[in-house]
Amino acid sequence: MSDTGVTMAEPGVLRLAGVLDYRSGPALRKEGKALIAACREPKVVFDCSSVARSTSVGLSLLLGFIRDAQAAGKGWELRGMPDDMRDIAEVYDLDEVLAG
């Protein structure tokens, strides 16, 4: 597993990796927002397949990134959401929102 981070893995694909929690969240939020703003693709794919573990902070990051993409007039898609993030989304009835 790679270190915790957010990168534009390929054009239009924002990859989240590692542990998403209160320690990593603030920096990832700032980095991801900047990457989305710099993205020239019409759609952003949020790839969570490299997330090792997530608290509700990871879900909050995704929602923030979705808002950033929408504010920039971009479509979005969610890929590879791990089970712990999906379970949290279900508790908060966000599974339909995250379905796009």
C-alpha positions in Angstrom: 0.0 0.0 0.0 1.3 3.4 -0.9 1.5 6.3 1.4 -1.5 8.4 2.2 -2.1 11.1 -0.5 -4.1 12.4 -3.4 -2.7 12.6 -6.9 -3.9 13.1 -10.5 -2.9 9.6 -11.5 -3.7 10.2 -15.1 -5.7 13.1 -16.7 -9.0 13.3 -15.0 -8.4 10.6 -12.5 -8.0 11.8 -8.9 -6.5 8.9 -6.9 -6.9 8.8 -3.1 -4.6 6.4 -1.3 -3.7 5.3 2.2 -5.6 6.1 5.5 -8.2 8.8 5.3 -8.8 10.2 8.8 -8.7 13.4 10.8 -4.9 13.5 10.6 -4.7 13.2 6.8 -8.0 14.9 5.9 -7.1 18.7 6.0 -4.0 18.4 3.8 -5.8 16.0 1.3 -8.7 18.4 1.1 -6.4 21.3 0.1 -4.4 19.2 -2.3 -7.4 17.6 -4.0 -9.2 20.9 -4.4 -6.1 22.3 -6.2 -5.8 19.3 -8.4 -9.5 19.5 -9.4 -9.2 23.2 -10.2 -6.1 22.5 -12.4 -7.8 19.5 -14.2 -8.7 20.3 -17.8 -10.8 17.2 -18.4 -14.6 17.6 -18.6 -15.1 14.8 -16.0 -13.2 13.8 -12.8 -13.0 10.2 -11.7 -12.5 9.8 -8.0 -10.5 6.6 -7.6 -10.6 5.2 -4.1 -9.2 1.7 -4.9 -5.9 2.5 -3.1 -7.6 3.6 0.1 -6.4 1.3 3.0 -8.8 2.6 5.6 -11.3 5.4 6.0 -13.3 7.1 8.7 -16.1 9.5 8.0 -13.4 12.0 7.1 -12.8 10.1 3.8 -16.5 10.4 3.0 -16.4 14.1 3.8 -13.4 14.5 1.4 -15.3 12.8 -1.4 -18.3 15.1 -0.9 -16.0 18.1 -0.9 -14.3 16.9 -4.1 -17.7 16.4 -5.7 -18.7 19.9 -4.8 -15.4 21.2 -6.3 -15.9 19.3 -9.5 -19.5 20.6 -9.8 -18.5 24.1 -9.1 -15.9 23.8 -11.9 -18.7 22.6 -14.3 -17.2 19.1 -14.4 -19.0 15.8 -14.3 -17.7 13.2 -11.9 -17.6 9.4 -11.3 -16.7 7.4 -8.2 -14.5 4.3 -8.6 -13.3 1.6 -6.2 -15.0 2.7 -3.0 -13.8 0.5 -0.2 -16.3 -1.3 2.0 -15.7 0.8 5.1 -16.5 4.0 3.1 -19.5 2.4 1.6 -20.8 1.3 5.0 -20.4 4.9 6.4 -22.2 6.3 3.3 -25.1 3.9 3.9 -25.4 5.0 7.6 -25.8 8.6 6.4 -28.0 7.7 3.4 -25.4 9.0 1.0 -25.1 5.9 -1.2 -27.5 7.4 -3.8 -25.7 10.7 -3.8 -22.4 9.0 -4.4 -23.9 6.9 -7.2 -23.8 10.1 -9.3 
